[in-house]
Amino acid sequence: MEYNLADLFESVVDVVPDREALVYIDHPGTGAERRLTYAQLDAAANRIAHHLIGSGILPGDHVGLHLYNGIEYLQTALACVKARAVPVNVNYRYVEEELVYLYRDADLTGLVFDAEFTGRVAAALPHTEKLRHLVRVGVPAGDEREPAIAPVAFTDAEAAGSPDRGFPPRSADDQFIIYTGGTTGMPKGVMWRQEDLFFSGMGGGAPTGEPVKRPEELAERVAAGGEGLVFFPTPPLMHGTSTLTAFIGFNFGQKVVIHRKYVPDEVLRTIEKEKVSSVSLVGDAMLRPLADALAGPLAGTDCSSLFTISSSGAIMSETVRAQFQALVPTVMILNNFGSSESGFNGTATDDSGPANGFRLRVNSHIAVVDLATLEPVAVGEPGRIALRGHVPLGYYNDPKKTAETFFQRDGERWVLLGDMATVDEDGVVTVLGRGSQCINTGGEKVYPEEVEEALKAHPDVYDALVAGVPDEKWGNHVAAVVQPRDGADPLTLDDIQAHCRTRLAGYKIPRSLVVMDRIQRSPSGKADYRWARSVATDAAEAGR
């Protein structure tokens, strides 16, 4: 056996077939749910895998997952790796033009999609050359335009496919592609070998301990251990973090819980009902509503089973973490650091915060390098974070961006991340922020994350993003786009500046303020800096 995701999953199934694997709560509040044991999930994935193979999907073909959260998402992802097809996540918020780009860029030959997206799929399909097989989950409502290729109903595909395995041998080199929208440009498909993804994205079978040293050891650990851990990835599965969290749960032989959509009150009810151990989410945009609900209408909800809440993709501010910690004192709240290009890279140290920045104690596989030489920077000097070892192969269909992001040094492959950082004498890395979002104001560099953390500490600020706005004197100035708390007094620039002066150097203080009813973020809570920059620039131009 190799480090292949399907082989590893099947090895776990074989030692705990009757253990509960997956709980899906459809529309929170309705009580509708489905539960599958490991044996049932394995058989369900086998059925879809055999359907794909029987429909002409070959090893190495790319299959898109254009789906909301559901049993079908993880079932199809497992089916793809079983059939040696390559699963490709599709952002369900994309409209026709964006879907055409992704379908074509990813060279999709198959697509599994929710019925709600029938019209978008039908509109995009004529502009794709290779997409030849469609599977639809559910029944479309109304008179939506049907795709030119007749979709197979997911239930029919399941019924026709064999529940048994009987698949040809697989490889650690089989691929898994994660499309990432990032903060700039068109989405890019990160190509992972499954072995590399298992170790970098899933912790090698032990995210916080010693990775397995051979593939067979994963099932041995599951067989020797007990059950009782419950993993709850709350963001959309279309984002790599949630899917990888689910696979981590499977690698432990434990229960994974998913909701169709993120509804804070229902998340808390599920934590109590399912005795959830670990919740993964993305930043304040997802944690703050939980804290507000737990302090308000859901006060008294039993969260004593919670061991950890972790965030990756966006930083949870000190203010919001403290708010939730006061409500659930026993939970560990972890700001994790990672990306689609690097997997999991570390957790913030206890002394992270506004005064010290986002600090990581990292291992020998991470360095901070100079962009010109790609050599490690001196202590205290800024550079880009780079990772070696189990890194992706590159970006699919983008050799130029691959050459800019991946490099070889001393016979090892490295990936350059988008984050700027410094390193101190003890090897602790302080993450400054995304280089692409850095604001140059009068020659000084300001990273939005630091200013956002200060803004969120204001008692009347619910959410905030920071962007640079063109300025005749300074080149750019720092602009704050904020969402006030419900019922708060009107926010003014003077208030914001007075608040920030106690936390930030003068050149980092916002020079303009835009108050919005809601901050625009991705479904997973990631910042939309292009939107923030546009809003702030439009407001500045209107005020001239």
C-alpha positions as CSV (number, residue, x, y, z in Angstrom):
1,M,0.0,0.0,0.0
2,E,1.2,3.5,-0.8
3,Y,0.2,6.9,0.7
4,N,-2.9,7.1,-1.5
5,L,-6.0,8.7,0.0
6,A,-8.3,6.0,-1.2
7,D,-6.1,3.2,0.0
8,L,-5.7,4.9,3.4
9,F,-9.4,5.5,3.8
10,E,-10.2,1.9,2.9
11,S,-7.7,0.7,5.4
12,V,-9.5,2.6,8.2
13,V,-12.9,1.3,7.0
14,D,-11.6,-2.3,7.3
15,V,-10.8,-1.9,11.0
16,V,-13.8,0.2,12.1
17,P,-16.6,-0.6,9.6
18,D,-19.5,-0.1,12.0
19,R,-18.2,3.1,13.6
20,E,-20.2,6.2,12.7
21,A,-18.2,8.2,10.0
22,L,-20.4,11.0,8.7
23,V,-23.4,13.0,10.0
24,Y,-25.0,15.4,7.6
25,I,-27.6,17.9,8.8
26,D,-29.5,19.2,5.8
27,H,-31.4,22.4,6.5
28,P,-30.5,23.4,10.0
29,G,-33.5,23.7,12.2
30,T,-35.6,21.1,10.3
31,G,-34.2,18.1,12.0
32,A,-33.4,16.4,8.6
33,E,-30.2,14.4,8.8
34,R,-28.3,11.4,7.5
35,R,-25.9,9.2,9.2
36,L,-23.4,6.8,7.6
37,T,-21.0,4.3,9.2
38,Y,-17.6,3.8,7.7
39,A,-18.8,0.7,5.8
40,Q,-21.8,2.6,4.4
41,L,-19.8,5.6,3.3
42,D,-17.2,3.3,1.7
43,A,-20.0,1.5,-0.2
44,A,-21.6,4.8,-1.2
45,A,-18.3,6.1,-2.6
46,N,-17.7,2.8,-4.4
47,R,-21.0,3.2,-6.2
48,I,-20.2,6.6,-7.6
49,A,-16.6,5.6,-8.4
50,H,-17.9,2.6,-10.5
51,H,-20.4,4.9,-12.2
52,L,-17.7,7.4,-13.2
53,I,-15.5,4.6,-14.5
54,G,-18.4,3.1,-16.4
55,S,-19.2,6.5,-17.9
56,G,-15.7,6.8,-19.5
57,I,-13.9,8.8,-16.8
58,L,-10.3,7.6,-17.0
59,P,-7.5,7.7,-14.4
60,G,-6.1,11.3,-14.4
61,D,-9.4,12.8,-15.7
62,H,-10.6,15.9,-13.8
63,V,-14.0,15.8,-12.2
64,G,-15.5,19.0,-10.8
65,L,-17.5,19.1,-7.5
66,H,-19.9,22.0,-8.0
67,L,-21.8,21.4,-4.8
68,Y,-23.0,22.8,-1.5
69,N,-22.0,20.9,1.6
70,G,-23.6,17.4,1.8
71,I,-23.0,13.7,1.9
72,E,-22.6,13.8,-1.9
73,Y,-19.6,16.2,-1.7
74,L,-17.4,13.9,0.4
75,Q,-18.9,10.8,-1.2
76,T,-17.8,12.1,-4.7
77,A,-14.4,13.2,-3.5
78,L,-13.8,9.7,-2.1
79,A,-15.2,8.2,-5.3
80,C,-12.8,10.2,-7.4
81,V,-9.7,9.1,-5.5
82,K,-11.0,5.5,-5.6
83,A,-11.4,5.7,-9.4
84,R,-8.0,7.5,-9.7
85,A,-9.9,10.5,-11.2
86,V,-8.8,14.0,-9.9
87,P,-11.4,15.8,-7.8
88,V,-11.6,19.6,-8.5
89,N,-13.4,22.0,-6.2
90,V,-15.8,24.5,-7.8
91,N,-16.8,27.7,-6.1
92,Y,-20.6,27.6,-6.0
93,R,-20.8,31.4,-6.0
94,Y,-19.3,31.7,-9.5
95,V,-21.5,32.9,-12.3
96,E,-21.4,31.8,-15.9
97,E,-18.2,33.7,-17.0
98,E,-16.2,32.5,-14.0
99,L,-17.5,29.0,-14.4
100,V,-16.5,28.9,-18.0
101,Y,-13.0,30.0,-17.0
102,L,-12.7,27.3,-14.3
103,Y,-14.2,24.5,-16.2
104,R,-11.8,25.2,-19.1
105,D,-8.7,26.0,-17.1
106,A,-9.2,22.8,-15.1
107,D,-9.9,20.7,-18.2
108,L,-13.0,19.1,-16.5
109,T,-14.3,16.0,-18.2
110,G,-16.9,15.3,-15.6
111,L,-19.0,17.4,-13.3
112,V,-21.1,16.6,-10.2
113,F,-23.4,19.5,-9.4
114,D,-26.3,20.5,-7.2
115,A,-29.7,21.0,-9.0
116,E,-29.7,24.7,-7.8
117,F,-26.9,25.4,-10.3
118,T,-28.5,23.8,-13.3
119,G,-29.0,27.1,-15.2
120,R,-25.4,28.2,-14.6
121,V,-24.1,24.8,-15.8
122,A,-26.3,24.9,-18.9
123,A,-25.0,28.4,-19.8
124,A,-21.3,27.5,-19.3
125,L,-21.4,24.1,-20.9
126,P,-21.3,25.2,-24.6
127,H,-18.1,27.1,-24.0
128,T,-16.2,24.1,-22.7
129,E,-14.5,21.6,-24.9
130,K,-13.8,18.6,-22.7
131,L,-16.7,18.4,-20.3
132,R,-18.7,15.3,-21.4
133,H,-20.4,13.8,-18.4
134,L,-22.8,15.4,-15.9
135,V,-24.2,14.0,-12.7
136,R,-26.9,16.1,-10.9
137,V,-27.8,16.0,-7.2
138,G,-31.5,16.7,-6.6
139,V,-34.2,18.0,-8.9
140,P,-34.1,21.5,-10.4
141,A,-36.9,23.9,-9.4
142,G,-39.0,25.8,-12.0
143,D,-38.2,26.0,-15.7
144,E,-34.4,26.4,-15.6
145,R,-32.6,25.9,-18.8
146,E,-31.3,22.3,-19.1
147,P,-27.7,21.5,-20.1
148,A,-27.1,20.3,-23.7
149,I,-25.7,17.1,-22.2
150,A,-28.4,15.3,-20.2
151,P,-27.3,15.0,-16.6
152,V,-27.5,11.6,-14.9
153,A,-29.4,11.8,-11.6
154,F,-27.1,11.2,-8.6
155,T,-29.5,8.6,-7.2
156,D,-29.5,6.7,-10.5
157,A,-25.7,6.8,-10.6
158,E,-25.7,5.3,-7.0
159,A,-28.2,2.6,-7.8
160,A,-26.3,1.5,-10.9
161,G,-22.9,1.4,-9.4
162,S,-21.5,-1.6,-7.5
163,P,-21.0,-1.1,-3.7
164,D,-18.0,-3.3,-3.8
165,R,-14.4,-2.2,-4.4
166,G,-12.6,-4.1,-7.2
167,F,-10.5,-1.1,-8.3
168,P,-7.1,-1.3,-10.0
169,P,-4.0,-0.5,-8.0
170,R,-3.5,3.2,-7.1
171,S,-0.4,5.4,-6.6
172,A,0.9,8.0,-4.2
173,D,1.4,10.1,-7.3
174,D,-2.4,10.3,-8.0
175,Q,-3.4,13.9,-7.9
176,F,-5.8,16.0,-5.9
177,I,-6.4,19.6,-7.2
178,I,-7.5,22.5,-5.0
179,Y,-8.6,25.6,-6.8
180,T,-7.9,28.8,-4.8
181,G,-9.3,32.2,-5.6
182,G,-6.6,34.0,-3.5
183,T,-6.9,37.7,-3.2
184,T,-5.9,38.8,-6.7
185,G,-6.2,37.4,-10.2
186,M,-8.2,34.4,-11.5
187,P,-8.5,31.2,-9.6
188,K,-5.5,28.8,-9.7
189,G,-5.5,25.0,-9.4
190,V,-2.9,23.8,-6.9
191,M,-1.7,20.3,-8.0
192,W,-1.0,18.0,-5.1
193,R,0.4,14.5,-5.2
194,Q,-1.8,12.6,-2.7
195,E,1.2,11.5,-0.6
196,D,2.3,15.2,-0.3
197,L,-1.2,16.3,0.6
198,F,-1.6,13.6,3.2
199,F,1.5,14.8,5.0
200,S,1.3,18.6,4.5
201,G,-2.5,19.1,4.4
202,M,-3.6,16.3,6.8
203,G,-0.6,16.0,9.2
204,G,0.4,12.5,8.1
205,G,-2.3,10.9,10.2
206,A,-1.4,12.9,13.3
207,P,-1.8,16.7,12.8
208,T,-0.5,17.4,16.3
209,G,1.7,14.4,16.9
210,E,4.2,12.1,15.1
211,P,3.2,11.3,11.5
212,V,2.9,7.7,10.5
213,K,6.1,6.1,9.1
214,R,4.4,3.7,6.8
215,P,0.9,3.6,5.2
216,E,-0.3,0.5,7.2
217,E,0.4,2.3,10.5
218,L,-2.7,4.6,10.0
219,A,-5.2,1.7,10.4
220,E,-3.1,0.2,13.2
221,R,-3.4,3.4,15.1
222,V,-7.2,3.6,14.5
223,A,-7.7,0.0,15.6
224,A,-5.6,0.5,18.8
225,G,-7.4,3.7,19.7
226,G,-11.0,4.5,20.7
227,E,-13.7,6.6,19.4
228,G,-15.4,9.7,20.7
229,L,-13.7,12.6,18.8
230,V,-16.1,14.6,16.6
231,F,-14.8,16.9,13.9
232,F,-17.0,19.7,12.6
233,P,-15.7,21.6,9.6
234,T,-18.2,24.6,9.3
235,P,-17.0,26.4,6.2
236,P,-18.1,25.2,2.7
237,L,-16.4,22.0,1.6
238,M,-15.6,23.8,-1.7
239,H,-12.7,25.4,0.3
240,G,-9.8,23.1,0.8
241,T,-9.6,23.6,4.6
242,S,-13.0,22.0,5.2
243,T,-12.4,19.0,2.9
244,L,-9.0,18.4,4.5
245,T,-10.5,18.6,8.0
246,A,-13.1,16.0,7.0
247,F,-10.3,13.7,5.7
248,I,-8.3,14.2,8.9
249,G,-11.3,13.0,10.8
250,F,-11.6,9.9,8.6
251,N,-7.8,9.3,9.1
252,F,-8.5,9.1,12.8
253,G,-11.5,6.8,12.3
254,Q,-13.7,9.3,14.1
255,K,-17.0,11.1,13.3
256,V,-17.3,14.1,11.0
257,V,-20.3,16.4,11.2
258,I,-21.3,18.8,8.4
259,H,-24.1,21.3,7.8
260,R,-25.4,22.3,4.4
261,K,-24.8,26.0,5.3
262,Y,-23.3,28.0,8.1
263,V,-26.0,29.1,10.6
264,P,-24.4,30.1,13.9
265,D,-27.4,29.1,16.2
266,E,-27.6,25.7,14.5
267,V,-23.8,25.2,14.8
268,L,-24.1,25.7,18.6
269,R,-27.1,23.3,18.8
270,T,-25.1,20.7,16.8
271,I,-22.0,21.1,19.1
272,E,-24.3,20.3,22.1
273,K,-26.2,17.4,20.4
274,E,-23.3,15.6,18.7
275,K,-20.7,16.4,21.5
276,V,-18.4,18.0,19.0
277,S,-14.7,18.0,20.0
278,S,-13.2,20.2,17.3
279,V,-14.6,23.0,15.2
280,S,-12.8,24.5,12.2
281,L,-13.9,27.9,10.9
282,V,-12.4,30.9,9.2
283,G,-11.7,34.0,11.2
284,D,-13.9,36.5,13.1
285,A,-16.6,36.4,10.5
286,M,-17.5,32.9,11.7
287,L,-16.4,33.0,15.3
288,R,-18.0,36.3,16.3
289,P,-21.6,35.2,15.4
290,L,-21.0,32.1,17.5
291,A,-19.9,34.2,20.5
292,D,-22.9,36.6,20.0
293,A,-25.4,33.7,19.9
294,L,-23.8,32.0,22.9
295,A,-24.0,35.3,24.8
296,G,-27.6,35.9,23.7
297,P,-30.3,33.6,22.4
298,L,-28.3,30.4,22.8
299,A,-27.0,31.2,26.3
300,G,-26.6,28.0,28.3
301,T,-25.9,25.8,25.3
302,D,-23.6,23.0,26.5
303,C,-20.3,23.4,24.7
304,S,-18.3,21.4,27.3
305,S,-17.3,18.8,24.7
306,L,-15.4,21.3,22.7
307,F,-11.6,20.8,22.9
308,T,-10.5,23.1,20.1
309,I,-11.7,25.8,17.7
310,S,-9.3,26.5,14.9
311,S,-9.1,29.0,12.1
312,S,-7.1,29.0,9.0
313,G,-7.4,31.4,6.0
314,A,-8.2,34.3,8.3
315,I,-6.9,35.3,11.7
316,M,-9.3,35.4,14.7
317,S,-8.7,38.7,16.5
318,E,-7.6,38.8,20.1
319,T,-10.9,40.6,21.0
320,V,-13.2,38.0,19.5
321,R,-11.2,35.1,20.9
322,A,-11.4,36.6,24.4
323,Q,-15.1,37.0,24.0
324,F,-15.6,33.3,23.1
325,Q,-13.0,32.2,25.7
326,A,-15.0,33.9,28.4
327,L,-18.1,31.9,27.4
328,V,-16.3,28.6,27.0
329,P,-13.2,28.8,29.3
330,T,-12.0,25.2,28.6
331,V,-11.7,25.4,24.8
332,M,-8.4,26.0,23.1
333,I,-8.7,28.6,20.3
334,L,-6.1,28.2,17.7
335,N,-5.0,30.5,14.9
336,N,-3.5,28.1,12.4
337,F,-1.3,29.1,9.5
338,G,-1.5,27.5,6.1
339,S,-2.7,27.8,2.5
340,S,-3.9,25.8,-0.5
341,E,-0.2,25.8,-1.7
342,S,1.3,24.6,1.6
343,G,-1.2,22.8,3.8
344,F,-0.8,23.2,7.5
345,N,2.3,25.1,8.6
346,G,1.9,26.0,12.3
347,T,-0.1,27.6,15.0
348,A,0.2,31.0,16.5
349,T,2.2,31.3,19.8
350,D,0.6,32.3,23.0
351,D,2.2,35.8,22.8
352,S,0.6,36.6,19.4
353,G,-1.5,39.7,19.4
354,P,-1.6,43.4,18.5
355,A,1.6,44.2,20.4
356,N,3.7,41.3,18.9
357,G,2.0,40.4,15.7
358,F,1.0,36.9,14.4
359,R,3.9,34.8,15.7
360,L,4.6,31.2,14.7
361,R,7.0,28.7,16.1
362,V,7.8,26.7,12.9
363,N,9.8,23.6,12.0
364,S,12.9,23.3,9.9
365,H,10.9,22.9,6.7
366,I,9.9,26.6,6.8
367,A,12.1,29.6,6.1
368,V,11.8,33.3,5.5
369,V,13.7,34.1,2.3
370,D,14.8,37.1,0.3
371,L,12.8,37.4,-3.0
372,A,15.9,38.3,-5.0
373,T,18.2,35.6,-3.8
374,L,15.8,33.0,-2.3
375,E,18.2,32.7,0.6
376,P,17.2,33.0,4.2
377,V,17.0,36.6,5.4
378,A,18.9,38.0,8.4
379,V,17.2,38.2,11.8
380,G,14.6,41.0,11.8
381,E,14.7,41.5,8.0
382,P,11.4,41.1,6.1
383,G,11.1,38.4,3.5
384,R,8.6,35.9,2.1
385,I,7.7,32.7,3.8
386,A,8.8,29.5,2.0
387,L,8.2,25.9,2.6
388,R,10.1,22.8,1.5
389,G,9.4,19.1,1.6
390,H,5.9,17.8,0.8
391,V,4.8,20.7,-1.4
392,P,2.6,20.8,-4.5
393,L,3.7,20.1,-8.0
394,G,2.6,23.6,-9.2
395,Y,-0.4,25.3,-10.6
396,Y,-2.4,23.5,-13.2
397,N,-2.2,25.0,-16.7
398,D,-0.1,27.9,-15.5
399,P,3.7,27.4,-16.0
400,K,4.4,31.1,-15.6
401,K,2.8,31.3,-12.1
402,T,4.4,28.0,-11.2
403,A,7.8,29.3,-12.1
404,E,7.2,32.4,-9.9
405,T,6.0,30.4,-6.9
406,F,8.0,27.1,-6.8
407,F,11.7,26.8,-6.9
408,Q,14.5,24.2,-6.3
409,R,17.3,24.7,-3.7
410,D,19.8,22.1,-2.6
411,G,17.9,19.4,-4.5
412,E,14.6,20.1,-2.7
413,R,11.4,21.6,-4.0
414,W,10.2,24.8,-2.3
415,V,7.0,26.9,-2.5
416,L,6.9,30.6,-1.9
417,L,3.9,31.7,0.0
418,G,2.2,35.1,-0.4
419,D,2.9,36.2,3.2
420,M,5.7,38.5,4.3
421,A,7.4,37.8,7.6
422,T,10.4,38.3,9.8
423,V,12.3,35.8,11.9
424,D,13.9,36.3,15.4
425,E,17.0,34.8,17.1
426,D,14.9,31.9,18.5
427,G,13.5,31.0,15.0
428,V,10.0,32.4,15.8
429,V,8.4,33.8,12.6
430,T,6.2,36.9,12.8
431,V,3.8,37.0,9.9
432,L,3.4,40.6,8.7
433,G,0.6,39.9,6.1
434,R,0.0,39.3,2.5
435,G,2.6,41.0,0.4
436,S,0.0,41.7,-2.3
437,Q,-2.1,43.7,0.1
438,C,0.7,45.7,1.7
439,I,0.0,49.5,1.7
440,N,2.9,51.8,0.9
441,T,2.1,55.1,2.5
442,G,4.9,57.7,2.4
443,G,7.5,55.0,2.1
444,E,6.2,53.1,5.2
445,K,4.7,49.6,4.8
446,V,1.4,48.8,6.4
447,Y,-0.1,45.3,6.5
448,P,-4.0,45.4,6.7
449,E,-4.3,42.5,9.2
450,E,-2.6,44.5,11.9
451,V,-4.9,47.5,11.5
452,E,-7.9,45.3,11.2
453,E,-7.1,43.7,14.5
454,A,-7.0,47.1,16.2
455,L,-10.2,48.2,14.5
456,K,-12.1,45.0,15.8
457,A,-11.1,45.9,19.3
458,H,-13.3,49.0,19.1
459,P,-16.6,48.1,21.0
460,D,-18.8,49.5,18.2
461,V,-17.0,47.7,15.3
462,Y,-18.4,44.3,14.3
463,D,-16.1,43.7,11.3
464,A,-13.5,45.6,9.3
465,L,-11.3,45.4,6.3
466,V,-8.4,47.8,5.4
467,A,-7.2,48.8,2.0
468,G,-4.9,51.4,0.4
469,V,-6.4,54.4,-1.4
470,P,-4.4,56.6,-3.9
471,D,-3.2,59.8,-2.2
472,E,-1.5,62.7,-3.8
473,K,0.7,63.4,-0.8
474,W,1.5,59.9,0.5
475,G,1.1,57.7,-2.6
476,N,-1.5,55.8,-0.7
477,H,-3.3,56.2,2.6
478,V,-4.8,53.7,4.9
479,A,-8.6,53.4,4.5
480,A,-10.9,51.5,6.9
481,V,-14.1,49.9,5.8
482,V,-16.1,48.9,8.8
483,Q,-19.4,47.2,9.7
484,P,-20.8,48.6,13.0
485,R,-22.4,46.5,15.6
486,D,-26.2,46.5,15.6
487,G,-27.5,49.4,17.8
488,A,-24.1,51.0,18.1
489,D,-23.6,54.8,18.1
490,P,-22.6,56.2,14.7
491,L,-18.9,55.7,14.0
492,T,-16.8,58.7,13.0
493,L,-13.3,58.9,11.7
494,D,-12.2,60.9,14.8
495,D,-13.5,58.0,17.0
496,I,-11.7,55.4,15.0
497,Q,-8.4,57.4,14.9
498,A,-8.5,58.1,18.7
499,H,-9.1,54.4,19.3
500,C,-6.2,53.3,17.0
501,R,-3.7,55.8,18.4
502,T,-3.3,53.7,21.5
503,R,-2.6,50.5,19.5
504,L,-0.8,51.5,16.3
505,A,2.1,53.7,15.0
506,G,0.9,57.0,13.5
507,Y,1.4,56.0,9.9
508,K,-0.8,52.9,10.3
509,I,-3.8,54.9,11.5
510,P,-6.7,55.1,9.0
511,R,-7.0,58.4,7.2
512,S,-10.4,57.7,5.8
513,L,-13.5,55.7,7.0
514,V,-16.3,54.0,5.1
515,V,-19.2,52.6,7.1
516,M,-21.1,49.7,5.4
517,D,-24.1,47.7,6.5
518,R,-22.1,44.5,5.8
519,I,-18.5,43.6,5.1
520,Q,-18.2,41.5,1.9
521,R,-16.4,38.2,2.4
522,S,-16.2,34.8,0.7
523,P,-18.7,32.1,2.0
524,S,-15.8,30.8,4.2
525,G,-15.1,34.2,5.8
526,K,-12.0,35.1,3.8
527,A,-11.4,38.8,3.2
528,D,-12.5,40.3,-0.1
529,Y,-9.8,43.0,-0.4
530,R,-10.7,43.9,-4.0
531,W,-14.1,44.8,-2.8
532,A,-12.8,46.8,0.1
533,R,-10.3,48.7,-2.1
534,S,-13.1,49.5,-4.6
535,V,-15.5,50.8,-1.9
536,A,-12.8,52.9,-0.2
537,T,-11.5,54.4,-3.5
538,D,-15.0,55.2,-4.7
539,A,-15.8,56.9,-1.4
540,A,-12.5,58.9,-1.5
541,E,-13.2,60.1,-5.1
542,A,-16.8,61.0,-4.2
543,G,-15.6,63.2,-1.4
544,R,-13.1,65.2,-3.5
